[in-house]
Amino acid sequence: MKTVTRHSLLVRLNHWLVAVSGILLLFSGFGQMPMYNRYYVTAIPGFGWSGDFALTLYLHYAASVVFVAAVIFHMIYHAMMGEFGVMPKKGDIKEGIQGLKAMIGLAEEPRHDKFQAKQRLAYLAIGATSLVLILTGLVKSYKNLGNIVLAPSFLEAMALIHTAAAVFFMILFVIHVGIMVMKNHRPLITSMVTGKVSTDYARHHHPAWKVEG
């Protein structure tokens, strides 16, 4: 079976670093509320540690370092490589709606490039939410560096925005995984491991993508 490279090794590693650190951030972040003792998460075998506030805080900080580093690397790497195919384009909203209709048989599938309009819009949403999480998280962490005083109302606003962004990030993550497990998209999951998709798949589902071979 002929294949075509969709993602380089660096892109795949970076993707999984963002994904794993993002999951750890969500889990440890909600553990700061705290809620795991109240909802018996700590009763689940192997999760007794999740009720330890200090431990989940350290995990949150460690995961945030990886997450921030991966996001910064992602932006710098693709800028240097001149790879902007996943960036939103004019007409993506209209094409994205058509693509969603096509998923349930109500419209014809658009002629997708390497990245579908739905994927570009999802990238924008996840990327923007990630930046909000990073900025608000840095503010929340800044006050813990020493004798630093910030307005209580400002800190409260940052905490609220951070929590709201985390919930939105989690929703986007669930939607992303849900779409990826659909039959037509499953080869894209494999491509995030091997870096490749079959040439036939690329030509059928991404006809506007210039595939050689």
N, C-alpha and C positions, 0 to 999 in steps of 0.2 A: 504493500500500500504506500503510495507516494504521500509525503507529508510536506508541510510548509511551516517554517518557524514563525510563531506568533509572538512569543515573549522570550527575551534573553534571560540568561541565568540570573543576572543582577536584578532585573525587573521582577522575576519570580521570587527571589529571596526577599526583596524589599516588600513585595505584596504580602508575603506570609508574616514578616515581622510586624507590619501594620495590623494585619488581621489578629494575630495572637496577642500582641500587646494591647490592641483595642478591646479584645474580649476580657483580658485581665484587668484593664482599667474599669470597664463596666462593672465587673464582679466586685472588685475591691472598692470601687467608688460607692456602690450601693451599700456595701458593708459598713461604710462610715456613717450611715444615717442614724443609728444602726437598725437593721431590720431582720437579720438572719436568725437571731435568737427568738424574736417574736414570731416569725413564720416557720420555725422549726427546720431551717436549712442546716443548722448545726447538728441536728439529729440524724442527718443523712450520713451514712458511713463514709469516713474520709473527709468530711467537711466540718468537723468539730472546731478546727482552727479558724473558721470564717467568722466566729463570734469574737475573736480577739481584735480589739480596735487597733492596737499598736501594730500588730502583724499585718492587717489589711492596709494600714496606712503606709507601711514600708513597701508593701507589694505595689501599692498605687504609685508611689514615687519611682520605684524601679521600673515599672511598666511605662510610666510617663517619659522617662529618659529614652527608652527604646522607641516609643511612639514618636516623640518629637524628632529624634535623630533620623528615623526612617522617613518622616514627612519632609524634612529639610533635604535629605539626600534625594528623594523622589523629585522635588522641584528643581534642584540644581542639576541632577543627572539628565533629566529630559530637556532642560533648557540648553545644556551644553551639547546634547546629541541632536537638538533641533527636532525632537519628536513631540508634535502637538496634535496628533491625530485624535486623541481622546478629548481634546478641548471642545466645548460646545460651539456650534456653528449656527448661522442664520437659517431658520427654517426647521431647527431641531424639534421644537415643540409640536409643530404640525406633523412632522414625520414620526415623532415619538408616539403621538396619539394614533396615527395610522398603524404603527407597528403593534400597539396594544390591541387595536381592533383586529388586526390580522391574527393575533394569538388566539382569538376566540372565533375566528372565521367570518368576521364582519367586514373585512377589507383585504385588499391585496398587499402582500408584504412589500415594503419599499426596497429599492436596490441599495442594500447596505454596503458601506465601505468596510475597512478593517474593523471599525467600531460602529455599532448601531447608534442611532440618535438617542434611543432609550439609555444606552450605556453612557453616552456623553453627558446626558442630563443627570443621570445617577452619579456620575463622577463629580459633576459640579456640586450637587447637593451634599455628597459625602465629604468632598474636599472643603467646602465652605464651613460645614459643621465641625470638621476636624480643626480648622483654624480658630473657630470660636472657642472650642474646648481648650485648645492650647493657650490662647491669649487669656481667657478667664482663669484657667488653671495656674498660669504664671502669676497672675495677680493674687490669687488665693494663697500661693506658696510664698510670695514675696513678703507678706506680712509676718511670716514665721522665721525670717532670716535674722531677726534681732530686735533692737529697740526702734521698731518702725510703727508709726501710727497712721492708719488710714481711716477715713470717715466711715462710721458704722453703716450708714445708708448705702455708701458706695460698695462696701464689702458684701452687704446683703444683696444688692443688685447683681454683683458678680456671681455670688453663690447661686442665685436663682437662675441666671442665664446659663451658668455651667450645668446645673442639674437639668434644665429644660433641653439644652443641647445634647446632653448625654442620653436622655430619653429618645430624642429624635434620632440620634446616631444609632441607637439600638433598634428602632423601628426600621431605619434604612438598611441596617445589617440583616435583619430578618427577611425583609423584602428581597434583598440581593441574593441571599442564600436560597430563598424560595423559588426565585426565577431561574437560578443556576441549576436546580435539580430537575427542571422541566426537560422533557426529552430532547427538544431541539437545541438546548443550551448545554447539555451534559458534556459534550466534547470540549467546551470552554473550561470546565473544571479540570479536565485532564491536561489541557494546555498550560494551566498554572502549575503543573507538576513537571511535565515533560518539556514544555515550551512549544509543542507542536500540535497542529491539527491536520487532518487529512486534506489533501488538495481538493478532493471531491466536495468535502464539507465546506471548505472556504469558498469554492466557486458557486456552490448552491445557495449558501446562506449569506455570503458577502460578495455578490457578483461584481460590485464596483471596486473591490479590493484587487489591485494588480498583483496577481499570483503567478509566479513563473513555474514551469514544469508541467 
